[in-house]
């Protein structure tokens, strides 16, 4: 995805099954104004994430977020799939 200097660059981190689906620990995406935009951008990079994100909790800077939550430059979005055990 091309860099857009007028829009935030954010990190998207993957945990557990999301990390396995993406094949990387994290990505950086630009041009996203909401958490939902960032999720769409990483699913475009890693199509195998599509199923995982539908059942995952999304965190924005450590707090539960919705798809319409706005992003600021330097924000961190985390994809936390459900997990068992404990």
N, C-alpha and C positions, 0 to 999 in steps of 0.2 A: 504494500500500500504506500503510495507516495506521501512524503511528509508535507504537512500543511502547517506553516508557522503561525497562522492565526488561530489554530485550534489546539487543544491540549494534546500532549503526548502522555499516554498513561501506560503503566505496566499492568499486565494481566498475568496473575500467578495461578498455577494449577496445583491441586492437591489430589492425592490418591488416584482414583479412576480417571479423573480429568487429566492428570499428568500422564498417565498411561495412554490415554486417547490422543493427546496432543504430541506426545513423544519428546516434549521439552518441559523444563520447569516453568518457563514464563516467556511471554512475548511483550514487545512494546508496539503500541498502535497509535496512530495519529489521526486527527480529523474527526474524532468522536466527541460528541457533546453529552451523551448519556451513557449509562452503564449498558443499556440495551444495544447502543451503537457499537460499543467495544466488544460485546459478546458476538454480535453479527460479524464483526471484522475478524475475530479469531476463529470463528466457525468457517469463514471463507478460507482462512489459512490452513485449518485442520478440520476438514469435513467430519471426521470421526468424533468430534466434540459435540455434534448436533444433538445426539441422544442424551449425552451426559449432562449438558447444560439445562435440559428440560426438567431434570430431577434434582439439580444442584441448588444449594444456597449460594447467593452472590453476596460478597462482602465488598464494601467500599471503604477503604482506609480503616478496616477492622470492624465495621458496623454493617449489619444486614442492610442490603440495598434492594431497590426495585429497578426494573428496566428503565423507568423514566427518571431515575436519580441523576442529577447533573454531575458532570465531571469537571475537575479543574486540572490544570497542568501539574504533572507530577503525582497524580492520584494513583492509588493501587487498587485494582479490582482483583478479587480472589474468587476462584470457582471451587467450591467445596461440596463435592458429591456426598450423598449419604454413605455412611460406613457402619459396619457391624463390629461387635466385639467391645472390649473395654476392660 
